[in-house]
Amino acid sequence: MTTIAIAGCGIIGAILAYELSRLYPRCPDLDILVIDRQPPARASTGAALGVMMGAISLKKAKSRAWKLRRDSLVRYETLIPELSAITGRSIPYNRHGILKLCTSPKPTLETWQTLADERRQQQFHLDILTPDTTADRFPDLRLDQTIAAVYSIDDRQVEPIPLLEAAIAAAQSQGVRFDYDGCVESGITDGDRLLGVTLRRSSGVSETLDLDALIVTAGTGSATIANALMAEGEPLTIMNVLGQALHLRPPSALPQNHPVITCDDVHIVPRSDGTIWVGATLEFPPVDCSDRALSDPIPDPQALDHLRRRATDFYPALEQADVISSWQGMRPRPVDRSAPVIEPIAGLTNALLATAHYRNGVLLAPATAQRAIEWVQQTQIPNPDRR
Ligand SMILES: Cc1cc2nc3c(=O)[nH]c(=O)nc-3n(C[C@H](O)[C@H](O)[C@H](O)COP(=O)(O)OP(=O)(O)OC[C@H]3O[C@@H](n4cnc5c(N)ncnc54)[C@H](O)[C@@H]3O)c2cc1C
């Protein structure tokens, strides 16, 4: 029996577990186990808005950042109906794109036009709109600060918690096991092979889990695991960047086919019940002179007020909106390197990091799963010779 353990059951771990189970459905020789120290949706994924800034992101066509976005957007189109069909669950998925309101002359219109040309060659469509055309098409918006808009019809938004729950249920139905009472603390190695990990239970008891491969998808907890297992190389540092968001009920709903609106890093997310999510603040921790976080950031109420005011600037109906709730969460941002980190743990041949997705973990989950599966296949886990 080959055991692949996935440490962390946020959106990255859950979608990876589902994709692996699809590749090896109910394989009697393969045990896929997802371990978390708590039930799902209590960490970063539970706070996310699920906005997928893919085609509209200013990433070069040849960059890793764009390829991950492209692969995810393509896979989401089949993944969402697939998960709904397997589980019978509804996963709210906004297919009406993202409308970006531009309030500053930079990036220039030429930059957007170049991006639109580049994206067209990759079968993604961006429309550059004048303020007048934007006003005609989206009459609920106030556009006095808008100098142009970019409408990305192929970008998406998904509700992260229903997606996470559906991925878990679908993986479970295909034989994946989930354990929500195991904090991964340390590893047992033999040369360059990881033989097992030590799990601490909530009861305080520690136990050893034997495994053939480990994929670390533990978000902000990944650095602790990686550094405990790493025999050589630079330690991984992940900084927690706080985000606060609001759930509002405006007096009248946006039309059902309305895109997500984004401006100056503020997202206005229309939901099918007529309510709106607004998010998210970007609050960094205090750092030392080497950019190391000294502590986690503390939510700033003024940042939340500013977020709402800024959203109201573009969608005035939010002025009279009732606040249903507000929430916060931490984004796992790698220090001194770009997000995400998808690479083997230094010194180990059978342990992979697939983590630190910062602001785009929901968007990048399917492409991350693809890269992790390629690694599983290249390292020949499960290895038919060992069965
Ligand atoms: C307010 C906010 C808004 C956001 N909006 C968006 C958005 O619109 N679009 C987008 O794409 N992304 C968004 N993000 C970012 C996104 O939420 C993250 O990038 C993504 O959720 C990371 O997923 P994950 O699975 O790596 O981590 P998590 O969801 O944090 O899951 C990691 C899991 O690992 C577990 N764990 C940690 N340490 C251990 C250990 N030692 N042993 C066992 N288990 C462990 C944790 O309990 C947790 O369940 C947002 C984030 C925030 C905070």
The ligand as a MOL file (V3000), in Angstrom:
LIG
                    3D

  0  0  0     0  0            999 V3000
M  V30 BEGIN CTAB
M  V30 COUNTS 53 58 0 0 0
M  V30 BEGIN ATOM
M  V30 1 C -10.0520 38.3020 3.2920 0
M  V30 2 C -9.4520 37.4240 2.2230 0
M  V30 3 C -9.9190 37.4960 0.9230 0
M  V30 4 C -9.3760 36.6730 -0.0620 0
M  V30 5 N -9.9050 36.7240 -1.3100 0
M  V30 6 C -9.4180 35.9130 -2.2790 0
M  V30 7 C -9.9670 35.9470 -3.5750 0
M  V30 8 O -10.8810 36.7200 -3.8440 0
M  V30 9 N -9.4670 35.0910 -4.5130 0
M  V30 10 C -8.4590 34.2150 -4.2330 0
M  V30 11 O -8.0530 33.4580 -5.1300 0
M  V30 12 N -7.8990 34.1820 -2.9940 0
M  V30 13 C -8.3470 35.0110 -2.0240 0
M  V30 14 N -7.7860 35.0120 -0.7770 0
M  V30 15 C -6.5830 34.1910 -0.5620 0
M  V30 16 C -6.9750 32.7500 -0.3060 0
M  V30 17 O -7.8950 32.6930 0.7420 0
M  V30 18 C -5.7380 31.9140 0.0760 0
M  V30 19 O -4.6930 32.1150 -0.8520 0
M  V30 20 C -6.1220 30.4350 0.0800 0
M  V30 21 O -7.2800 30.2290 0.8580 0
M  V30 22 C -4.9970 29.5980 0.6320 0
M  V30 23 O -5.4860 28.2710 0.6860 0
M  V30 24 P -4.7090 27.1440 1.4620 0
M  V30 25 O -5.4350 25.8890 1.2540 0
M  V30 26 O -3.2610 27.2040 1.0920 0
M  V30 27 O -4.7220 27.6240 2.9810 0
M  V30 28 P -5.8280 27.5440 4.1270 0
M  V30 29 O -7.1910 27.7510 3.6360 0
M  V30 30 O -5.3240 28.4760 5.1860 0
M  V30 31 O -5.7200 26.0550 4.6270 0
M  V30 32 C -4.5680 25.5620 5.2540 0
M  V30 33 C -4.9830 24.4900 6.2380 0
M  V30 34 O -3.7960 23.9240 6.7990 0
M  V30 35 C -4.0390 23.6250 8.1390 0
M  V30 36 N -2.7730 23.5370 8.8640 0
M  V30 37 C -1.8870 24.5180 9.1170 0
M  V30 38 N -0.8360 24.0410 9.7790 0
M  V30 39 C -1.0510 22.7130 9.9730 0
M  V30 40 C -0.3210 21.6690 10.6020 0
M  V30 41 N 0.8670 21.8770 11.1860 0
M  V30 42 N -0.8540 20.4200 10.6040 0
M  V30 43 C -2.0650 20.1760 10.0270 0
M  V30 44 N -2.7930 21.1320 9.4080 0
M  V30 45 C -2.2930 22.3820 9.3780 0
M  V30 46 C -4.9440 24.7440 8.6240 0
M  V30 47 O -5.6960 24.3310 9.7520 0
M  V30 48 C -5.8110 25.0010 7.3970 0
M  V30 49 O -7.0390 24.3320 7.4470 0
M  V30 50 C -8.3110 35.7960 0.2430 0
M  V30 51 C -7.8400 35.7150 1.5570 0
M  V30 52 C -8.3960 36.5210 2.5300 0
M  V30 53 C -7.8720 36.4150 3.9460 0
M  V30 END ATOM
M  V30 BEGIN BOND
M  V30 1 1 1 2
M  V30 2 1 2 3
M  V30 3 2 2 52
M  V30 4 2 3 4
M  V30 5 1 4 5
M  V30 6 1 4 50
M  V30 7 2 5 6
M  V30 8 1 6 7
M  V30 9 1 6 13
M  V30 10 2 7 8
M  V30 11 1 7 9
M  V30 12 1 9 10
M  V30 13 2 10 11
M  V30 14 1 10 12
M  V30 15 2 12 13
M  V30 16 1 13 14
M  V30 17 1 14 15
M  V30 18 1 14 50
M  V30 19 1 15 16
M  V30 20 1 16 17
M  V30 21 1 16 18
M  V30 22 1 18 19
M  V30 23 1 18 20
M  V30 24 1 20 21
M  V30 25 1 20 22
M  V30 26 1 22 23
M  V30 27 1 23 24
M  V30 28 2 24 25
M  V30 29 1 24 26
M  V30 30 1 24 27
M  V30 31 1 27 28
M  V30 32 2 28 29
M  V30 33 1 28 30
M  V30 34 1 28 31
M  V30 35 1 31 32
M  V30 36 1 32 33
M  V30 37 1 33 34
M  V30 38 1 33 48
M  V30 39 1 34 35
M  V30 40 1 35 36
M  V30 41 1 35 46
M  V30 42 1 36 37
M  V30 43 1 36 45
M  V30 44 2 37 38
M  V30 45 1 38 39
M  V30 46 1 39 40
M  V30 47 2 39 45
M  V30 48 1 40 41
M  V30 49 2 40 42
M  V30 50 1 42 43
M  V30 51 2 43 44
M  V30 52 1 44 45
M  V30 53 1 46 47
M  V30 54 1 46 48
M  V30 55 1 48 49
M  V30 56 2 50 51
M  V30 57 1 51 52
M  V30 58 1 52 53
M  V30 END BOND
M  V30 END CTAB
M  END
